[in-house]
Amino acid sequence: MRKARVPSTIFTSLALLAAPAATAQTWPEGCFTRQYEAAQLAGQPGQVVERVSLRLQRDGEGTRFRLIARLAGQGHAGASGFGGMIMSEEGQCLDGQPCYVDCDGGGFTLRSAGADSIDITTDYMRIARGDACDGTSEVSDLSEGPGQSTTYRLYRSRDVLCGR
């Protein structure tokens, strides 16, 4: 009778430690934008932006971002009277981790990155008209609602479209 070989716990642990770790996705640099047409907005009545631009730029501590959005006159943005307003936020991204808005304003994750586009996902990201850190500005949320995961596909664009 033959006995099955069972690898030892130590051997299994060493094999796992020697295996290459999954590569964390790196935040790409550049300008990424999206303009939603009226027909697209009509098909997504909860969507809160009609135009969004995202600048990602490396610095010594990771990647800084600046996101600017023109809010749509629908969804919670429209219901709050913010339709047509331009709001923005800035923050920090670390490779393999989400981007966070300054002053605890939520953030977004990199869902995928290709040569010509990126997908970002948020379930809460504050955007504001003015300085949100001082508590006196008008504030909205980039997601379609509290706790709702919202993904935006943004396309690589000329730097000038991100305010540079």
LUMFI-894018 format. One record per residue (C-alpha): residue number from 0; residue in three letters; chain; x, y, z. Coordinates in Angstrom, 3 decimals. Each point is the difference from the previous one (the first is absolute). Layout:
N
+------+------+-------+----------+----------+----------+
: resi : resn : chain :     east :    north :       up :
+------+------+-------+----------+----------+----------+
:  NUM :  ALA :     A :        X :        Y :        Z :
...
+------+------+-------+----------+----------+----------+
END
This chain:
164
+------+------+-------+----------+----------+----------+
: resi : resn : chain :     east :    north :       up :
+------+------+-------+----------+----------+----------+
:    0 :  MET :     A :    0.000 :    0.000 :    0.000 :
:    1 :  ARG :     A :    1.306 :    3.414 :   -0.949 :
:    2 :  LYS :     A :   -0.273 :    3.010 :    2.292 :
:    3 :  ALA :     A :   -0.806 :    3.408 :   -1.463 :
:    4 :  ARG :     A :    2.702 :    2.557 :    0.489 :
:    5 :  VAL :     A :   -1.071 :    3.067 :    1.922 :
:    6 :  PRO :     A :    2.275 :    3.013 :   -0.288 :
:    7 :  SER :     A :    1.086 :    1.363 :    3.313 :
:    8 :  THR :     A :   -1.361 :    3.266 :    1.327 :
:    9 :  ILE :     A :    3.498 :    1.480 :   -0.048 :
:   10 :  PHE :     A :    0.538 :   -0.985 :   -3.641 :
:   11 :  THR :     A :   -3.379 :    1.440 :   -1.041 :
:   12 :  SER :     A :    0.672 :    3.248 :    1.876 :
:   13 :  LEU :     A :    3.436 :    0.386 :   -1.598 :
:   14 :  ALA :     A :   -1.465 :   -0.596 :   -3.454 :
:   15 :  LEU :     A :   -2.614 :    2.706 :    0.543 :
:   16 :  LEU :     A :    2.610 :    2.460 :    1.239 :
:   17 :  ALA :     A :    2.209 :   -0.679 :   -3.014 :
:   18 :  ALA :     A :   -2.865 :    0.512 :   -2.488 :
:   19 :  PRO :     A :   -0.088 :    3.441 :   -1.573 :
:   20 :  ALA :     A :   -2.577 :    2.290 :    1.551 :
:   21 :  ALA :     A :   -2.872 :    1.198 :   -2.145 :
:   22 :  THR :     A :    1.082 :    3.158 :   -1.729 :
:   23 :  ALA :     A :   -1.744 :    3.057 :    1.409 :
:   24 :  GLN :     A :   -1.445 :    2.234 :   -2.660 :
:   25 :  THR :     A :    1.919 :    3.222 :   -0.501 :
:   26 :  TRP :     A :   -1.864 :    3.261 :   -0.426 :
:   27 :  PRO :     A :    0.725 :    1.313 :   -3.502 :
:   28 :  GLU :     A :    1.021 :    3.621 :   -0.470 :
:   29 :  GLY :     A :   -1.864 :    2.395 :   -2.235 :
:   30 :  CYS :     A :   -3.353 :    1.515 :   -0.772 :
:   31 :  PHE :     A :   -3.160 :   -2.104 :   -0.272 :
:   32 :  THR :     A :   -3.422 :    1.415 :   -0.909 :
:   33 :  ARG :     A :   -3.556 :   -0.937 :   -0.908 :
:   34 :  GLN :     A :   -2.876 :    2.051 :   -1.404 :
:   35 :  TYR :     A :   -3.420 :   -1.643 :    0.241 :
:   36 :  GLU :     A :   -2.494 :    0.817 :   -2.749 :
:   37 :  ALA :     A :   -3.686 :    0.672 :    0.696 :
:   38 :  ALA :     A :   -1.017 :   -3.464 :   -1.245 :
:   39 :  GLN :     A :    2.480 :   -1.679 :    2.356 :
:   40 :  LEU :     A :   -1.253 :    2.050 :    2.952 :
:   41 :  ALA :     A :   -3.639 :   -0.766 :   -0.858 :
:   42 :  GLY :     A :    0.813 :   -3.727 :    0.158 :
:   43 :  GLN :     A :    1.615 :    0.397 :    3.451 :
:   44 :  PRO :     A :   -2.328 :    2.283 :    2.013 :
:   45 :  GLY :     A :    2.016 :   -0.463 :    3.217 :
:   46 :  GLN :     A :    3.244 :    1.211 :   -1.554 :
:   47 :  VAL :     A :    1.251 :    3.212 :    1.593 :
:   48 :  VAL :     A :    2.664 :    1.278 :   -2.425 :
:   49 :  GLU :     A :   -0.199 :    1.173 :   -3.579 :
:   50 :  ARG :     A :    3.739 :    0.623 :   -0.337 :
:   51 :  VAL :     A :    2.955 :   -1.154 :    2.095 :
:   52 :  SER :     A :    3.754 :    0.505 :   -0.277 :
:   53 :  LEU :     A :    2.688 :   -1.658 :    2.087 :
:   54 :  ARG :     A :    3.656 :    1.048 :    0.093 :
:   55 :  LEU :     A :    2.428 :   -2.514 :    1.493 :
:   56 :  GLN :     A :    3.545 :    1.219 :    0.654 :
:   57 :  ARG :     A :    2.854 :   -1.728 :    1.836 :
:   58 :  ASP :     A :    1.736 :    1.701 :    2.897 :
:   59 :  GLY :     A :    2.462 :   -1.228 :    2.623 :
:   60 :  GLU :     A :   -2.646 :   -1.788 :    2.088 :
:   61 :  GLY :     A :   -2.120 :   -1.666 :   -2.671 :
:   62 :  THR :     A :   -2.428 :    1.562 :   -2.445 :
:   63 :  ARG :     A :   -1.976 :    3.201 :    0.568 :
:   64 :  PHE :     A :   -3.365 :    0.429 :   -1.696 :
:   65 :  ARG :     A :   -2.380 :    2.808 :   -0.851 :
:   66 :  LEU :     A :   -3.506 :   -0.892 :   -1.123 :
:   67 :  ILE :     A :   -2.366 :    2.587 :   -1.501 :
:   68 :  ALA :     A :   -3.653 :   -0.815 :   -0.739 :
:   69 :  ARG :     A :   -2.866 :    1.914 :   -1.618 :
:   70 :  LEU :     A :   -3.045 :   -1.368 :    1.789 :
:   71 :  ALA :     A :   -3.039 :   -1.227 :   -1.902 :
:   72 :  GLY :     A :   -3.487 :    1.318 :    0.664 :
:   73 :  GLN :     A :   -1.158 :   -3.460 :    1.082 :
:   74 :  GLY :     A :    0.573 :   -2.538 :    2.749 :
:   75 :  HIS :     A :    0.765 :    1.310 :    3.457 :
:   76 :  ALA :     A :    2.044 :    2.891 :   -1.513 :
:   77 :  GLY :     A :   -3.038 :    1.269 :   -1.898 :
:   78 :  ALA :     A :   -2.297 :   -0.520 :    2.987 :
:   79 :  SER :     A :    2.375 :    2.136 :    2.106 :
:   80 :  GLY :     A :   -0.017 :    2.816 :   -2.570 :
:   81 :  PHE :     A :    3.634 :   -0.608 :   -1.033 :
:   82 :  GLY :     A :   -0.673 :   -0.746 :   -3.685 :
:   83 :  GLY :     A :    2.449 :    1.930 :   -2.211 :
:   84 :  MET :     A :    2.355 :    0.834 :    2.908 :
:   85 :  ILE :     A :    3.686 :   -0.761 :   -0.261 :
:   86 :  MET :     A :    1.443 :   -1.679 :    3.083 :
:   87 :  SER :     A :    3.435 :   -1.457 :    0.655 :
:   88 :  GLU :     A :    2.237 :   -1.816 :    2.457 :
:   89 :  GLU :     A :    3.649 :   -0.862 :    0.472 :
:   90 :  GLY :     A :    1.820 :   -2.748 :    1.824 :
:   91 :  GLN :     A :    2.626 :   -2.732 :    0.044 :
:   92 :  CYS :     A :    0.283 :   -3.448 :   -1.593 :
:   93 :  LEU :     A :    2.393 :   -2.764 :    1.039 :
:   94 :  ASP :     A :    0.707 :   -2.792 :   -2.490 :
:   95 :  GLY :     A :   -2.165 :   -3.017 :    0.618 :
:   96 :  GLN :     A :   -2.263 :    1.974 :    2.329 :
:   97 :  PRO :     A :   -2.946 :    2.396 :   -0.361 :
:   98 :  CYS :     A :    0.327 :    3.728 :   -0.548 :
:   99 :  TYR :     A :   -1.132 :    2.049 :    2.978 :
:  100 :  VAL :     A :   -1.439 :    3.507 :    0.054 :
:  101 :  ASP :     A :    1.676 :    2.473 :    2.341 :
:  102 :  CYS :     A :   -1.832 :    0.669 :    3.315 :
:  103 :  ASP :     A :   -1.681 :   -3.425 :    0.151 :
:  104 :  GLY :     A :   -2.199 :    0.394 :   -3.065 :
:  105 :  GLY :     A :   -0.129 :   -3.609 :   -1.158 :
:  106 :  GLY :     A :    1.688 :   -1.030 :   -3.219 :
:  107 :  PHE :     A :    0.087 :   -2.428 :   -2.897 :
:  108 :  THR :     A :    1.794 :   -3.138 :   -1.145 :
:  109 :  LEU :     A :    1.647 :   -0.894 :   -3.280 :
:  110 :  ARG :     A :   -2.103 :   -2.806 :   -1.400 :
:  111 :  SER :     A :    1.984 :   -0.352 :   -3.237 :
:  112 :  ALA :     A :    2.541 :    1.911 :   -2.062 :
:  113 :  GLY :     A :    0.741 :   -0.394 :   -3.692 :
:  114 :  ALA :     A :    2.019 :    1.987 :   -2.482 :
:  115 :  ASP :     A :   -2.957 :    2.248 :   -0.891 :
:  116 :  SER :     A :   -2.348 :   -0.115 :    2.988 :
:  117 :  ILE :     A :   -0.396 :   -0.596 :    3.717 :
:  118 :  ASP :     A :   -2.987 :   -1.116 :    2.052 :
:  119 :  ILE :     A :   -0.374 :    1.521 :    3.462 :
:  120 :  THR :     A :   -2.552 :   -1.126 :    2.581 :
:  121 :  THR :     A :   -1.358 :    1.821 :    3.035 :
:  122 :  ASP :     A :   -2.735 :   -0.555 :    2.548 :
:  123 :  TYR :     A :    0.666 :    3.440 :    1.509 :
:  124 :  MET :     A :    2.183 :    2.852 :   -1.147 :
:  125 :  ARG :     A :   -0.661 :    3.540 :    1.090 :
:  126 :  ILE :     A :    0.188 :    2.663 :   -2.701 :
:  127 :  ALA :     A :   -0.381 :    3.635 :    0.912 :
:  128 :  ARG :     A :   -0.400 :    3.507 :   -1.287 :
:  129 :  GLY :     A :    2.771 :    1.749 :    1.892 :
:  130 :  ASP :     A :    2.068 :   -1.278 :    2.914 :
:  131 :  ALA :     A :   -1.833 :   -2.924 :    1.585 :
:  132 :  CYS :     A :    2.547 :   -0.301 :    2.806 :
:  133 :  ASP :     A :   -1.257 :    3.179 :    1.675 :
:  134 :  GLY :     A :   -3.619 :   -1.222 :    0.032 :
:  135 :  THR :     A :   -1.473 :    3.059 :   -1.736 :
:  136 :  SER :     A :   -0.283 :   -1.187 :   -3.617 :
:  137 :  GLU :     A :   -2.789 :   -1.685 :   -1.943 :
:  138 :  VAL :     A :    0.668 :   -3.742 :   -0.045 :
:  139 :  SER :     A :   -1.247 :   -2.974 :   -2.019 :
:  140 :  ASP :     A :    0.963 :   -3.648 :   -0.525 :
:  141 :  LEU :     A :    1.529 :   -1.478 :   -3.179 :
:  142 :  SER :     A :   -1.812 :   -3.312 :    0.595 :
:  143 :  GLU :     A :   -3.601 :   -0.418 :   -1.072 :
:  144 :  GLY :     A :   -1.150 :   -0.319 :    3.600 :
:  145 :  PRO :     A :    1.049 :   -0.983 :    3.512 :
:  146 :  GLY :     A :    1.798 :   -3.328 :   -0.108 :
:  147 :  GLN :     A :   -0.675 :   -0.509 :   -3.714 :
:  148 :  SER :     A :    3.075 :   -1.133 :   -1.871 :
:  149 :  THR :     A :    0.381 :    2.206 :   -3.089 :
:  150 :  THR :     A :    2.568 :   -0.592 :   -2.765 :
:  151 :  TYR :     A :    1.164 :    2.607 :   -2.494 :
:  152 :  ARG :     A :    1.953 :   -0.875 :   -3.152 :
:  153 :  LEU :     A :    2.269 :    2.926 :   -0.845 :
:  154 :  TYR :     A :    2.037 :    0.362 :   -3.184 :
:  155 :  ARG :     A :    3.569 :    1.220 :   -0.367 :
:  156 :  SER :     A :   -0.168 :    3.603 :   -1.218 :
:  157 :  ARG :     A :    2.166 :    3.010 :   -0.724 :
:  158 :  ASP :     A :    1.387 :    1.659 :    3.129 :
:  159 :  VAL :     A :   -1.811 :    3.247 :   -0.795 :
:  160 :  LEU :     A :   -3.343 :   -1.745 :    0.638 :
:  161 :  CYS :     A :    0.998 :   -0.547 :    3.642 :
:  162 :  GLY :     A :    0.852 :    3.635 :    0.608 :
:  163 :  ARG :     A :    3.682 :   -0.095 :   -0.833 :
+------+------+-------+----------+----------+----------+
END
